[in-house]
């Protein structure tokens, strides 16, 4: 395997000690640097010319990506308009770092060693708990659980360093299909109406069921159904209505930017008893 292929297989950036262990001699690495096939990042790292900027910044600072930067790097859900500033986990030997970077100096929950350019998932979640309000942090945590296939029991056993992270660990469900679904659930969780997520009705899962018969479907920011997918959604909604359910659909924009109207619509539905089974509604009438 060529050196450039090996570096590419490691995400575009690699530690020179790992290159040596893989059989690439120092002379071979230096020749690749001179030829412009790879570039040197400080003394210990080599990177392809198009290596991810966030990782090369971490290597330059002897730091690790964490918080929102790790979330973005690993494709966790992030709230609309989330800042793009680099968040780095740094230790006492940190090198020069970008002036606008947000630095997290706390001792790591998991020390991944000097060759890691990304913080552990647990450290990133702990930093997110400090940098975001509870609602957004919970949505990001929920996404991390889904993307990383985290076990809730193990997550709750972590010795979290702050009251915010401990509260999130005790609250997060890991059931949401998207971050926006978590926002919806968080905002309604104090209403006193039984709420279930990802319930299978008429052979297909629905996002949220309030009470027993009020179904809420949430079309996320990236929801772009094909005609066939949209047709299946409409058919499923019709089947649910025939079975006595009320179905409400909301978009990402409605939940993020028009929550007052969403809340009013749900309140009106509950006031009319649409969260109850049809027989219960008839008795109330």
C-alpha positions, -999 to +999 in steps of 0.1 A: +000+000+000+013+035-008+018+060+020-009+083+007-034+054+005-027+045+041-030+081+053-063+083+034-076+052+052-070+069+085-091+099+077-065+120+058-041+125+087-019+102+107+008+101+134+043+095+122+048+068+148+019+049+134+033+053+099+066+038+112+048+009+128+030+003+095+064-001+078+068+034+063+104+044+071+112+080+081+131+084+048+101+074+029+079+098+048+103+126+043+104+119+006+066+121+004+067+154+023+093+168-001+072+156-031+041+173-017+022+140-015+017+147+022+023+177+044+039+178+078+018+190+107+043+200+134+068+172+140+046+143+146+018+143+121+015+139+083-016+148+064-029+147+028-033+181+012-071+179+015-072+165+050-101+178+071-093+212+085-107+204+119-084+175+124-053+194+112-062+222+136-064+197+164-030+182+155-014+216+152-027+225+187-018+191+203-055+189+211-086+168+203-119+177+187-147+178+212-181+193+220-199+207+189-168+201+167-169+163+174-207+163+170-203+179+136-174+156+127-194+125+136-227+137+120-247+141+152-278+163+150-271+200+157-296+228+163-303+253+135-276+279+133-252+261+156-219+281+158-190+269+137-162+278+161-137+250+168-140+233+202-109+216+214-101+194+244-066+205+255-041+195+282-013+212+299+010+206+270-013+222+244+005+239+215-005+271+198-042+269+191-066+290+168-074+323+184-111+319+181-112+282+193-132+273+224-109+254+247-120+227+272-093+222+298-109+197+321-092+164+328-107+139+303-132+112+314-114+089+289-078+095+281-074+083+245-037+087+244-014+112+226-022+100+191-060+106+192-073+137+175-109+133+187-121+133+223-141+103+236-179+104+230-183+107+268-160+138+270-177+154+241-212+149+257-199+163+289-187+194+271-219+197+252-238+198+285-218+229+295-220+247+261-257+243+252-289+249+270-307+218+283-331+215+254-305+216+227-280+195+246-306+168+251-313+167+214-276+163+206-272+136+233-302+118+218-286+119+184-253+107+197-270+077+213-286+068+180-255+074+158-230+058+181-254+030+192-248+038+229-262+018+257-284+039+280-275+019+312-238+022+305-242+059+297-259+066+330-231+048+349-205+073+337-191+095+364-203+127+348-184+158+360-213+184+362-248+186+374-259+194+338-244+163+324-258+141+352-292+155+346-289+149+309-278+113+315-308+107+337-333+123+313-322+112+278-342+084+263-324+076+230-357+070+213-360+100+190-356+095+152-342+130+149-330+159+170-361+179+162-382+150+176-364+153+209-371+191+210-408+183+205-408+157+232-389+178+257-413+207+253-444+185+258-430+163+286-443+185+313-479+186+301-490+156+320-502+137+289-488+102+284-463+104+256-447+075+236-422+076+209-416+054+178-447+034+183-457+009+156-493+015+144-508-001+113-475-018+106-454+013+105-437+034+133-450+068+141-429+095+158-450+104+188-483+093+203-500+116+229-525+098+251-537+069+231-549+084+199-532+116+190-504+108+165-478+134+157-455+130+127-424+152+124-409+159+090-373+169+099-351+195+081-337+168+058-371+153+050-374+153+012-398+125+004-400+111-031-435+109-046-436+072-036-426+080+000-450+108+002-477+085-011-469+059+016-471+086+043-505+098+030-518+062+029-506+055+064-522+086+077-555+076+061-552+041+076-547+056+111-577+079+107-599+050+097-587+033+130-598+063+150-565+082+154-560+119+148-528+126+128-510+159+130-479+166+109-453+194+117-422+204+098-388+213+112-395+250+105-427+249+124-412+234+155-381+256+155-395+289+143-432+286+149-435+267+182-463+289+195-486+278+167-476+242+171-483+244+208-517+260+202-527+233+177-518+205+201-536+222+229-567+226+208-565+189+199-562+178+235-590+202+246-612+184+221-602+150+236-585+139+204-558+122+224-584+098+238-599+067+222-631+074+203-652+056+229-638+078+257-645+109+236-681+098+233-685+094+270-670+129+276-695+143+252 
